[in-house]
Amino acid sequence: MNDTVNQIQKYLKSVQLEWGKITWPERKQVIAETVAVIAIVFLFTVSVYIIDIIFKAILGLIPTV
């Protein structure tokens, strides 16, 4: 039991040490990258929607049996 507790404590101390080495991006950078991701997702979504409309129109020209 004590061995398990010691291992957990050792693990948590190493996590704390590694946590201190992290360099977090600035708020301005996070906002800019978030806006860029949202814009790219929006553009891809609109592109797929337009392609879908085009394919529907083309497939609508094929007569059904």
PDB file of N, CA, C, O and CB in Angstrom:
ATOM      1  N   MET A   1       0.828  -1.192   0.000  1.00  0.00           N
ATOM      2  CA  MET A   1       0.000   0.000   0.000  1.00  0.00           C
ATOM      3  C   MET A   1       0.872   1.256   0.000  1.00  0.00           C
ATOM      4  O   MET A   1       0.636   2.183  -0.774  1.00  0.00           O
ATOM      5  CB  MET A   1      -0.942  -0.002   1.211  1.00  0.00           C
ATOM      6  N   ASN A   2       1.882   1.277   0.875  1.00  0.00           N
ATOM      7  CA  ASN A   2       2.764   2.430   0.956  1.00  0.00           C
ATOM      8  C   ASN A   2       3.545   2.629  -0.331  1.00  0.00           C
ATOM      9  O   ASN A   2       3.812   3.756  -0.749  1.00  0.00           O
ATOM     10  CB  ASN A   2       3.718   2.279   2.121  1.00  0.00           C
ATOM     11  N   ASP A   3       3.909   1.501  -0.957  1.00  0.00           N
ATOM     12  CA  ASP A   3       4.644   1.585  -2.220  1.00  0.00           C
ATOM     13  C   ASP A   3       3.790   2.262  -3.294  1.00  0.00           C
ATOM     14  O   ASP A   3       4.293   3.076  -4.068  1.00  0.00           O
ATOM     15  CB  ASP A   3       5.078   0.178  -2.689  1.00  0.00           C
ATOM     16  N   THR A   4       2.521   1.930  -3.338  1.00  0.00           N
ATOM     17  CA  THR A   4       1.607   2.534  -4.309  1.00  0.00           C
ATOM     18  C   THR A   4       1.460   4.030  -4.049  1.00  0.00           C
ATOM     19  O   THR A   4       1.483   4.834  -4.981  1.00  0.00           O
ATOM     20  CB  THR A   4       0.229   1.846  -4.256  1.00  0.00           C
ATOM     21  N   VAL A   5       1.311   4.395  -2.792  1.00  0.00           N
ATOM     22  CA  VAL A   5       1.173   5.809  -2.428  1.00  0.00           C
ATOM     23  C   VAL A   5       2.445   6.569  -2.804  1.00  0.00           C
ATOM     24  O   VAL A   5       2.367   7.688  -3.309  1.00  0.00           O
ATOM     25  CB  VAL A   5       0.877   5.963  -0.909  1.00  0.00           C
ATOM     26  N   ASN A   6       3.607   5.977  -2.564  1.00  0.00           N
ATOM     27  CA  ASN A   6       4.874   6.621  -2.908  1.00  0.00           C
ATOM     28  C   ASN A   6       5.007   6.804  -4.427  1.00  0.00           C
ATOM     29  O   ASN A   6       5.492   7.834  -4.896  1.00  0.00           O
ATOM     30  CB  ASN A   6       6.056   5.793  -2.368  1.00  0.00           C
ATOM     31  N   GLN A   7       4.576   5.803  -5.175  1.00  0.00           N
ATOM     32  CA  GLN A   7       4.637   5.897  -6.637  1.00  0.00           C
ATOM     33  C   GLN A   7       3.716   7.000  -7.151  1.00  0.00           C
ATOM     34  O   GLN A   7       4.079   7.740  -8.066  1.00  0.00           O
ATOM     35  CB  GLN A   7       4.257   4.551  -7.278  1.00  0.00           C
ATOM     36  N   ILE A   8       2.541   7.110  -6.572  1.00  0.00           N
ATOM     37  CA  ILE A   8       1.596   8.157  -6.968  1.00  0.00           C
ATOM     38  C   ILE A   8       2.170   9.532  -6.639  1.00  0.00           C
ATOM     39  O   ILE A   8       2.078  10.454  -7.450  1.00  0.00           O
ATOM     40  CB  ILE A   8       0.230   7.961  -6.263  1.00  0.00           C
ATOM     41  N   GLN A   9       2.759   9.674  -5.461  1.00  0.00           N
ATOM     42  CA  GLN A   9       3.361  10.951  -5.076  1.00  0.00           C
ATOM     43  C   GLN A   9       4.516  11.307  -6.020  1.00  0.00           C
ATOM     44  O   GLN A   9       4.648  12.456  -6.444  1.00  0.00           O
ATOM     45  CB  GLN A   9       3.861  10.894  -3.612  1.00  0.00           C
ATOM     46  N   LYS A  10       5.336  10.329  -6.339  1.00  0.00           N
ATOM     47  CA  LYS A  10       6.456  10.555  -7.256  1.00  0.00           C
ATOM     48  C   LYS A  10       5.945  10.990  -8.627  1.00  0.00           C
ATOM     49  O   LYS A  10       6.486  11.910  -9.239  1.00  0.00           O
ATOM     50  CB  LYS A  10       7.316   9.281  -7.387  1.00  0.00           C
ATOM     51  N   TYR A  11       4.897  10.317  -9.099  1.00  0.00           N
ATOM     52  CA  TYR A  11       4.306  10.663 -10.394  1.00  0.00           C
ATOM     53  C   TYR A  11       3.773  12.096 -10.382  1.00  0.00           C
ATOM     54  O   TYR A  11       4.028  12.859 -11.314  1.00  0.00           O
ATOM     55  CB  TYR A  11       3.175   9.679 -10.751  1.00  0.00           C
ATOM     56  N   LEU A  12       3.043  12.462  -9.341  1.00  0.00           N
ATOM     57  CA  LEU A  12       2.454  13.797  -9.264  1.00  0.00           C
ATOM     58  C   LEU A  12       3.530  14.881  -9.174  1.00  0.00           C
ATOM     59  O   LEU A  12       3.359  15.967  -9.728  1.00  0.00           O
ATOM     60  CB  LEU A  12       1.516  13.891  -8.058  1.00  0.00           C
ATOM     61  N   LYS A  13       4.632  14.596  -8.483  1.00  0.00           N
ATOM     62  CA  LYS A  13       5.732  15.561  -8.415  1.00  0.00           C
ATOM     63  C   LYS A  13       6.370  15.754  -9.786  1.00  0.00           C
ATOM     64  O   LYS A  13       6.719  16.873 -10.161  1.00  0.00           O
ATOM     65  CB  LYS A  13       6.791  15.101  -7.400  1.00  0.00           C
ATOM     66  N   SER A  14       6.521  14.652 -10.539  1.00  0.00           N
ATOM     67  CA  SER A  14       7.110  14.781 -11.880  1.00  0.00           C
ATOM     68  C   SER A  14       6.158  15.524 -12.817  1.00  0.00           C
ATOM     69  O   SER A  14       6.602  16.282 -13.679  1.00  0.00           O
ATOM     70  CB  SER A  14       7.450  13.386 -12.461  1.00  0.00           C
ATOM     71  N   VAL A  15       4.860  15.312 -12.654  1.00  0.00           N
ATOM     72  CA  VAL A  15       3.878  16.048 -13.455  1.00  0.00           C
ATOM     73  C   VAL A  15       3.973  17.538 -13.139  1.00  0.00           C
ATOM     74  O   VAL A  15       3.921  18.371 -14.043  1.00  0.00           O
ATOM     75  CB  VAL A  15       2.439  15.523 -13.187  1.00  0.00           C
ATOM     76  N   GLN A  16       4.111  17.870 -11.868  1.00  0.00           N
ATOM     77  CA  GLN A  16       4.218  19.272 -11.459  1.00  0.00           C
ATOM     78  C   GLN A  16       5.474  19.907 -12.050  1.00  0.00           C
ATOM     79  O   GLN A  16       5.435  21.057 -12.486  1.00  0.00           O
ATOM     80  CB  GLN A  16       4.234  19.389  -9.921  1.00  0.00           C
ATOM     81  N   LEU A  17       6.576  19.179 -12.070  1.00  0.00           N
ATOM     82  CA  LEU A  17       7.809  19.699 -12.665  1.00  0.00           C
ATOM     83  C   LEU A  17       7.640  19.950 -14.160  1.00  0.00           C
ATOM     84  O   LEU A  17       8.054  20.991 -14.668  1.00  0.00           O
ATOM     85  CB  LEU A  17       8.966  18.727 -12.426  1.00  0.00           C
ATOM     86  N   GLU A  18       7.035  19.002 -14.858  1.00  0.00           N
ATOM     87  CA  GLU A  18       6.826  19.151 -16.299  1.00  0.00           C
ATOM     88  C   GLU A  18       5.841  20.276 -16.593  1.00  0.00           C
ATOM     89  O   GLU A  18       5.992  20.994 -17.581  1.00  0.00           O
ATOM     90  CB  GLU A  18       6.321  17.836 -16.907  1.00  0.00           C
ATOM     91  N   TRP A  19       4.839  20.430 -15.743  1.00  0.00           N
ATOM     92  CA  TRP A  19       3.828  21.477 -15.927  1.00  0.00           C
ATOM     93  C   TRP A  19       4.479  22.858 -15.920  1.00  0.00           C
ATOM     94  O   TRP A  19       4.044  23.764 -16.632  1.00  0.00           O
ATOM     95  CB  TRP A  19       2.749  21.391 -14.825  1.00  0.00           C
ATOM     96  N   GLY A  20       5.519  23.008 -15.112  1.00  0.00           N
ATOM     97  CA  GLY A  20       6.217  24.285 -15.036  1.00  0.00           C
ATOM     98  C   GLY A  20       7.019  24.604 -16.283  1.00  0.00           C
ATOM     99  O   GLY A  20       7.366  25.763 -16.509  1.00  0.00           O
ATOM    100  N   LYS A  21       7.323  23.604 -17.099  1.00  0.00           N
ATOM    101  CA  LYS A  21       8.099  23.800 -18.321  1.00  0.00           C
ATOM    102  C   LYS A  21       7.241  24.230 -19.505  1.00  0.00           C
ATOM    103  O   LYS A  21       7.772  24.616 -20.547  1.00  0.00           O
ATOM    104  CB  LYS A  21       8.834  22.532 -18.668  1.00  0.00           C
ATOM    105  N   ILE A  22       5.944  24.168 -19.357  1.00  0.00           N
ATOM    106  CA  ILE A  22       5.033  24.498 -20.459  1.00  0.00           C
ATOM    107  C   ILE A  22       5.064  25.998 -20.725  1.00  0.00           C
ATOM    108  O   ILE A  22       5.007  26.808 -19.799  1.00  0.00           O
ATOM    109  CB  ILE A  22       3.585  24.035 -20.139  1.00  0.00           C
ATOM    110  N   THR A  23       5.154  26.352 -21.992  1.00  0.00           N
ATOM    111  CA  THR A  23       5.033  27.762 -22.373  1.00  0.00           C
ATOM    112  C   THR A  23       3.684  27.936 -23.060  1.00  0.00           C
ATOM    113  O   THR A  23       3.452  27.400 -24.144  1.00  0.00           O
ATOM    114  CB  THR A  23       6.220  28.219 -23.314  1.00  0.00           C
ATOM    115  N   TRP A  24       2.819  28.675 -22.431  1.00  0.00           N
ATOM    116  CA  TRP A  24       1.473  28.867 -22.943  1.00  0.00           C
ATOM    117  C   TRP A  24       1.465  30.014 -23.951  1.00  0.00           C
ATOM    118  O   TRP A  24       2.176  31.001 -23.765  1.00  0.00           O
ATOM    119  CB  TRP A  24       0.483  29.143 -21.790  1.00  0.00           C
ATOM    120  N   PRO A  25       0.669  29.897 -25.017  1.00  0.00           N
ATOM    121  CA  PRO A  25       0.587  30.997 -25.981  1.00  0.00           C
ATOM    122  C   PRO A  25      -0.139  32.187 -25.371  1.00  0.00           C
ATOM    123  O   PRO A  25      -0.903  32.051 -24.414  1.00  0.00           O
ATOM    124  CB  PRO A  25      -0.128  30.542 -27.267  1.00  0.00           C
ATOM    125  N   GLU A  26       0.120  33.357 -25.948  1.00  0.00           N
ATOM    126  CA  GLU A  26      -0.551  34.555 -25.457  1.00  0.00           C
ATOM    127  C   GLU A  26      -2.004  34.557 -25.904  1.00  0.00           C
ATOM    128  O   GLU A  26      -2.371  33.903 -26.880  1.00  0.00           O
ATOM    129  CB  GLU A  26       0.166  35.826 -25.949  1.00  0.00           C
ATOM    130  N   ARG A  27      -2.815  35.296 -25.180  1.00  0.00           N
ATOM    131  CA  ARG A  27      -4.252  35.354 -25.451  1.00  0.00           C
ATOM    132  C   ARG A  27      -4.528  35.822 -26.882  1.00  0.00           C
ATOM    133  O   ARG A  27      -5.427  35.307 -27.548  1.00  0.00           O
ATOM    134  CB  ARG A  27      -4.943  36.287 -24.450  1.00  0.00           C
ATOM    135  N   LYS A  28      -3.757  36.791 -27.342  1.00  0.00           N
ATOM    136  CA  LYS A  28      -3.947  37.332 -28.683  1.00  0.00           C
ATOM    137  C   LYS A  28      -3.724  36.249 -29.743  1.00  0.00           C
ATOM    138  O   LYS A  28      -4.461  36.175 -30.726  1.00  0.00           O
ATOM    139  CB  LYS A  28      -2.996  38.518 -28.920  1.00  0.00           C
ATOM    140  N   GLN A  29      -2.714  35.420 -29.541  1.00  0.00           N
ATOM    141  CA  GLN A  29      -2.413  34.350 -30.485  1.00  0.00           C
ATOM    142  C   GLN A  29      -3.520  33.295 -30.488  1.00  0.00           C
ATOM    143  O   GLN A  29      -3.909  32.802 -31.546  1.00  0.00           O
ATOM    144  CB  GLN A  29      -1.065  33.703 -30.145  1.00  0.00           C
ATOM    145  N   VAL A  30      -4.021  32.954 -29.313  1.00  0.00           N
ATOM    146  CA  VAL A  30      -5.094  31.962 -29.210  1.00  0.00           C
ATOM    147  C   VAL A  30      -6.339  32.456 -29.933  1.00  0.00           C
ATOM    148  O   VAL A  30      -6.981  31.694 -30.656  1.00  0.00           O
ATOM    149  CB  VAL A  30      -5.418  31.658 -27.730  1.00  0.00           C
ATOM    150  N   ILE A  31      -6.682  33.716 -29.745  1.00  0.00           N
ATOM    151  CA  ILE A  31      -7.865  34.278 -30.399  1.00  0.00           C
ATOM    152  C   ILE A  31      -7.685  34.290 -31.910  1.00  0.00           C
ATOM    153  O   ILE A  31      -8.604  33.930 -32.647  1.00  0.00           O
ATOM    154  CB  ILE A  31      -8.145  35.700 -29.886  1.00  0.00           C
ATOM    155  N   ALA A  32      -6.507  34.702 -32.381  1.00  0.00           N
ATOM    156  CA  ALA A  32      -6.252  34.760 -33.821  1.00  0.00           C
ATOM    157  C   ALA A  32      -6.335  33.370 -34.444  1.00  0.00           C
ATOM    158  O   ALA A  32      -6.928  33.210 -35.512  1.00  0.00           O
ATOM    159  CB  ALA A  32      -4.873  35.382 -34.098  1.00  0.00           C
ATOM    160  N   GLU A  33      -5.761  32.378 -33.806  1.00  0.00           N
ATOM    161  CA  GLU A  33      -5.788  31.028 -34.352  1.00  0.00           C
ATOM    162  C   GLU A  33      -7.187  30.425 -34.297  1.00  0.00           C
ATOM    163  O   GLU A  33      -7.574  29.668 -35.187  1.00  0.00           O
ATOM    164  CB  GLU A  33      -4.811  30.142 -33.599  1.00  0.00           C
ATOM    165  N   THR A  34      -7.943  30.756 -33.262  1.00  0.00           N
ATOM    166  CA  THR A  34      -9.317  30.272 -33.167  1.00  0.00           C
ATOM    167  C   THR A  34     -10.173  30.861 -34.282  1.00  0.00           C
ATOM    168  O   THR A  34     -10.957  30.149 -34.910  1.00  0.00           O
ATOM    169  CB  THR A  34      -9.917  30.619 -31.796  1.00  0.00           C
ATOM    170  N   VAL A  35     -10.023  32.157 -34.527  1.00  0.00           N
ATOM    171  CA  VAL A  35     -10.765  32.805 -35.619  1.00  0.00           C
ATOM    172  C   VAL A  35     -10.371  32.187 -36.954  1.00  0.00           C
ATOM    173  O   VAL A  35     -11.235  31.963 -37.802  1.00  0.00           O
ATOM    174  CB  VAL A  35     -10.503  34.335 -35.636  1.00  0.00           C
ATOM    175  N   ALA A  36      -9.093  31.910 -37.159  1.00  0.00           N
ATOM    176  CA  ALA A  36      -8.632  31.303 -38.410  1.00  0.00           C
ATOM    177  C   ALA A  36      -9.258  29.924 -38.603  1.00  0.00           C
ATOM    178  O   ALA A  36      -9.704  29.595 -39.702  1.00  0.00           O
ATOM    179  CB  ALA A  36      -7.096  31.197 -38.425  1.00  0.00           C
ATOM    180  N   VAL A  37      -9.292  29.124 -37.552  1.00  0.00           N
ATOM    181  CA  VAL A  37      -9.885  27.785 -37.649  1.00  0.00           C
ATOM    182  C   VAL A  37     -11.370  27.876 -37.967  1.00  0.00           C
ATOM    183  O   VAL A  37     -11.866  27.134 -38.815  1.00  0.00           O
ATOM    184  CB  VAL A  37      -9.672  27.000 -36.342  1.00  0.00           C
ATOM    185  N   ILE A  38     -12.081  28.770 -37.303  1.00  0.00           N
ATOM    186  CA  ILE A  38     -13.518  28.923 -37.561  1.00  0.00           C
ATOM    187  C   ILE A  38     -13.754  29.372 -38.996  1.00  0.00           C
ATOM    188  O   ILE A  38     -14.674  28.880 -39.650  1.00  0.00           O
ATOM    189  CB  ILE A  38     -14.146  29.935 -36.577  1.00  0.00           C
ATOM    190  N   ALA A  39     -12.936  30.299 -39.498  1.00  0.00           N
ATOM    191  CA  ALA A  39     -13.085  30.773 -40.887  1.00  0.00           C
ATOM    192  C   ALA A  39     -12.828  29.647 -41.873  1.00  0.00           C
ATOM    193  O   ALA A  39     -13.570  29.502 -42.844  1.00  0.00           O
ATOM    194  CB  ALA A  39     -12.125  31.945 -41.169  1.00  0.00           C
ATOM    195  N   ILE A  40     -11.794  28.848 -41.646  1.00  0.00           N
ATOM    196  CA  ILE A  40     -11.478  27.747 -42.562  1.00  0.00           C
ATOM    197  C   ILE A  40     -12.590  26.706 -42.551  1.00  0.00           C
ATOM    198  O   ILE A  40     -12.982  26.210 -43.608  1.00  0.00           O
ATOM    199  CB  ILE A  40     -10.134  27.094 -42.183  1.00  0.00           C
ATOM    200  N   VAL A  41     -13.099  26.371 -41.377  1.00  0.00           N
ATOM    201  CA  VAL A  41     -14.202  25.409 -41.289  1.00  0.00           C
ATOM    202  C   VAL A  41     -15.425  25.953 -42.012  1.00  0.00           C
ATOM    203  O   VAL A  41     -16.108  25.211 -42.718  1.00  0.00           O
ATOM    204  CB  VAL A  41     -14.544  25.094 -39.812  1.00  0.00           C
ATOM    205  N   PHE A  42     -15.707  27.230 -41.844  1.00  0.00           N
ATOM    206  CA  PHE A  42     -16.845  27.842 -42.533  1.00  0.00           C
ATOM    207  C   PHE A  42     -16.674  27.768 -44.051  1.00  0.00           C
ATOM    208  O   PHE A  42     -17.613  27.415 -44.765  1.00  0.00           O
ATOM    209  CB  PHE A  42     -17.013  29.304 -42.092  1.00  0.00           C
ATOM    210  N   LEU A  43     -15.480  28.098 -44.543  1.00  0.00           N
ATOM    211  CA  LEU A  43     -15.229  28.056 -45.990  1.00  0.00           C
ATOM    212  C   LEU A  43     -15.361  26.645 -46.551  1.00  0.00           C
ATOM    213  O   LEU A  43     -15.946  26.450 -47.616  1.00  0.00           O
ATOM    214  CB  LEU A  43     -13.838  28.601 -46.299  1.00  0.00           C
ATOM    215  N   PHE A  44     -14.826  25.671 -45.843  1.00  0.00           N
ATOM    216  CA  PHE A  44     -14.961  24.288 -46.299  1.00  0.00           C
ATOM    217  C   PHE A  44     -16.423  23.839 -46.287  1.00  0.00           C
ATOM    218  O   PHE A  44     -16.862  23.131 -47.193  1.00  0.00           O
ATOM    219  CB  PHE A  44     -14.118  23.354 -45.421  1.00  0.00           C
ATOM    220  N   THR A  45     -17.164  24.244 -45.279  1.00  0.00           N
ATOM    221  CA  THR A  45     -18.577  23.880 -45.193  1.00  0.00           C
ATOM    222  C   THR A  45     -19.356  24.469 -46.353  1.00  0.00           C
ATOM    223  O   THR A  45     -20.168  23.781 -46.972  1.00  0.00           O
ATOM    224  CB  THR A  45     -19.176  24.348 -43.867  1.00  0.00           C
ATOM    225  N   VAL A  46     -19.117  25.729 -46.650  1.00  0.00           N
ATOM    226  CA  VAL A  46     -19.801  26.376 -47.776  1.00  0.00           C
ATOM    227  C   VAL A  46     -19.390  25.709 -49.094  1.00  0.00           C
ATOM    228  O   VAL A  46     -20.227  25.505 -49.973  1.00  0.00           O
ATOM    229  CB  VAL A  46     -19.477  27.900 -47.814  1.00  0.00           C
ATOM    230  N   SER A  47     -18.109  25.371 -49.229  1.00  0.00           N
ATOM    231  CA  SER A  47     -17.635  24.713 -50.449  1.00  0.00           C
ATOM    232  C   SER A  47     -18.331  23.366 -50.654  1.00  0.00           C
ATOM    233  O   SER A  47     -18.785  23.061 -51.757  1.00  0.00           O
ATOM    234  CB  SER A  47     -16.110  24.516 -50.392  1.00  0.00           C
ATOM    235  N   VAL A  48     -18.414  22.571 -49.605  1.00  0.00           N
ATOM    236  CA  VAL A  48     -19.084  21.272 -49.716  1.00  0.00           C
ATOM    237  C   VAL A  48     -20.557  21.453 -50.028  1.00  0.00           C
ATOM    238  O   VAL A  48     -21.120  20.680 -50.803  1.00  0.00           O
ATOM    239  CB  VAL A  48     -18.916  20.463 -48.424  1.00  0.00           C
ATOM    240  N   TYR A  49     -21.186  22.448 -49.447  1.00  0.00           N
ATOM    241  CA  TYR A  49     -22.602  22.709 -49.718  1.00  0.00           C
ATOM    242  C   TYR A  49     -22.815  23.086 -51.188  1.00  0.00           C
ATOM    243  O   TYR A  49     -23.755  22.613 -51.828  1.00  0.00           O
ATOM    244  CB  TYR A  49     -23.127  23.832 -48.798  1.00  0.00           C
ATOM    245  N   ILE A  50     -21.941  23.934 -51.710  1.00  0.00           N
ATOM    246  CA  ILE A  50     -22.050  24.341 -53.121  1.00  0.00           C
ATOM    247  C   ILE A  50     -21.823  23.145 -54.042  1.00  0.00           C
ATOM    248  O   ILE A  50     -22.543  22.975 -55.026  1.00  0.00           O
ATOM    249  CB  ILE A  50     -21.034  25.464 -53.447  1.00  0.00           C
ATOM    250  N   ILE A  51     -20.833  22.322 -53.730  1.00  0.00           N
ATOM    251  CA  ILE A  51     -20.584  21.116 -54.538  1.00  0.00           C
ATOM    252  C   ILE A  51     -21.789  20.191 -54.473  1.00  0.00           C
ATOM    253  O   ILE A  51     -22.154  19.585 -55.480  1.00  0.00           O
ATOM    254  CB  ILE A  51     -19.309  20.373 -54.052  1.00  0.00           C
ATOM    255  N   ASP A  52     -22.410  20.072 -53.308  1.00  0.00           N
ATOM    256  CA  ASP A  52     -23.605  19.246 -53.161  1.00  0.00           C
ATOM    257  C   ASP A  52     -24.737  19.759 -54.047  1.00  0.00           C
ATOM    258  O   ASP A  52     -25.421  18.968 -54.698  1.00  0.00           O
ATOM    259  CB  ASP A  52     -24.055  19.214 -51.696  1.00  0.00           C
ATOM    260  N   ILE A  53     -24.937  21.061 -54.076  1.00  0.00           N
ATOM    261  CA  ILE A  53     -25.985  21.651 -54.922  1.00  0.00           C
ATOM    262  C   ILE A  53     -25.700  21.368 -56.394  1.00  0.00           C
ATOM    263  O   ILE A  53     -26.608  21.036 -57.155  1.00  0.00           O
ATOM    264  CB  ILE A  53     -26.090  23.178 -54.680  1.00  0.00           C
ATOM    265  N   ILE A  54     -24.440  21.501 -56.790  1.00  0.00           N
ATOM    266  CA  ILE A  54     -24.062  21.244 -58.188  1.00  0.00           C
ATOM    267  C   ILE A  54     -24.334  19.782 -58.549  1.00  0.00           C
ATOM    268  O   ILE A  54     -24.908  19.507 -59.603  1.00  0.00           O
ATOM    269  CB  ILE A  54     -22.563  21.586 -58.423  1.00  0.00           C
ATOM    270  N   PHE A  55     -23.932  18.847 -57.692  1.00  0.00           N
ATOM    271  CA  PHE A  55     -24.167  17.436 -57.983  1.00  0.00           C
ATOM    272  C   PHE A  55     -25.651  17.106 -58.011  1.00  0.00           C
ATOM    273  O   PHE A  55     -26.081  16.294 -58.830  1.00  0.00           O
ATOM    274  CB  PHE A  55     -23.466  16.566 -56.958  1.00  0.00           C
ATOM    275  N   LYS A  56     -26.446  17.719 -57.132  1.00  0.00           N
ATOM    276  CA  LYS A  56     -27.890  17.498 -57.162  1.00  0.00           C
ATOM    277  C   LYS A  56     -28.466  17.963 -58.487  1.00  0.00           C
ATOM    278  O   LYS A  56     -29.313  17.287 -59.071  1.00  0.00           O
ATOM    279  CB  LYS A  56     -28.578  18.226 -55.996  1.00  0.00           C
ATOM    280  N   ALA A  57     -28.010  19.119 -58.966  1.00  0.00           N
ATOM    281  CA  ALA A  57     -28.506  19.641 -60.236  1.00  0.00           C
ATOM    282  C   ALA A  57     -28.113  18.722 -61.385  1.00  0.00           C
ATOM    283  O   ALA A  57     -28.931  18.445 -62.263  1.00  0.00           O
ATOM    284  CB  ALA A  57     -27.971  21.056 -60.482  1.00  0.00           C
ATOM    285  N   ILE A  58     -26.877  18.251 -61.389  1.00  0.00           N
ATOM    286  CA  ILE A  58     -26.428  17.369 -62.464  1.00  0.00           C
ATOM    287  C   ILE A  58     -27.173  16.041 -62.423  1.00  0.00           C
ATOM    288  O   ILE A  58     -27.611  15.535 -63.456  1.00  0.00           O
ATOM    289  CB  ILE A  58     -24.916  17.130 -62.367  1.00  0.00           C
ATOM    290  N   LEU A  59     -27.316  15.477 -61.223  1.00  0.00           N
ATOM    291  CA  LEU A  59     -28.029  14.199 -61.106  1.00  0.00           C
ATOM    292  C   LEU A  59     -29.514  14.371 -61.381  1.00  0.00           C
ATOM    293  O   LEU A  59     -30.178  13.412 -61.774  1.00  0.00           O
ATOM    294  CB  LEU A  59     -27.825  13.596 -59.714  1.00  0.00           C
ATOM    295  N   GLY A  60     -30.047  15.562 -61.185  1.00  0.00           N
ATOM    296  CA  GLY A  60     -31.446  15.811 -61.487  1.00  0.00           C
ATOM    297  C   GLY A  60     -31.722  15.790 -62.989  1.00  0.00           C
ATOM    298  O   GLY A  60     -32.869  15.611 -63.399  1.00  0.00           O
ATOM    299  N   LEU A  61     -30.698  15.968 -63.809  1.00  0.00           N
ATOM    300  CA  LEU A  61     -30.856  15.922 -65.253  1.00  0.00           C
ATOM    301  C   LEU A  61     -30.952  14.492 -65.789  1.00  0.00           C
ATOM    302  O   LEU A  61     -31.403  14.278 -66.914  1.00  0.00           O
ATOM    303  CB  LEU A  61     -29.704  16.638 -65.913  1.00  0.00           C
ATOM    304  N   ILE A  62     -30.534  13.528 -64.993  1.00  0.00           N
ATOM    305  CA  ILE A  62     -30.594  12.120 -65.419  1.00  0.00           C
ATOM    306  C   ILE A  62     -32.019  11.625 -65.247  1.00  0.00           C
ATOM    307  O   ILE A  62     -32.579  11.696 -64.153  1.00  0.00           O
ATOM    308  CB  ILE A  62     -29.593  11.229 -64.603  1.00  0.00           C
ATOM    309  N   PRO A  63     -32.614  11.115 -66.344  1.00  0.00           N
ATOM    310  CA  PRO A  63     -33.995  10.636 -66.241  1.00  0.00           C
ATOM    311  C   PRO A  63     -34.073   9.351 -65.389  1.00  0.00           C
ATOM    312  O   PRO A  63     -33.194   8.491 -65.447  1.00  0.00           O
ATOM    313  CB  PRO A  63     -34.576  10.377 -67.657  1.00  0.00           C
ATOM    314  N   THR A  64     -35.137   9.257 -64.611  1.00  0.00           N
ATOM    315  CA  THR A  64     -35.345   8.066 -63.783  1.00  0.00           C
ATOM    316  C   THR A  64     -36.174   7.046 -64.545  1.00  0.00           C
ATOM    317  O   THR A  64     -36.954   7.396 -65.431  1.00  0.00           O
ATOM    318  CB  THR A  64     -36.035   8.434 -62.448  1.00  0.00           C
ATOM    319  N   VAL A  65     -35.998   5.801 -64.196  1.00  0.00           N
ATOM    320  CA  VAL A  65     -36.710   4.721 -64.902  1.00  0.00           C
ATOM    321  C   VAL A  65     -37.925   4.314 -64.133  1.00  0.00           C
ATOM    322  O   VAL A  65     -38.656   3.421 -64.561  1.00  0.00           O
ATOM    323  CB  VAL A  65     -35.806   3.509 -65.123  1.00  0.00           C
TER     324      VAL A  65
END
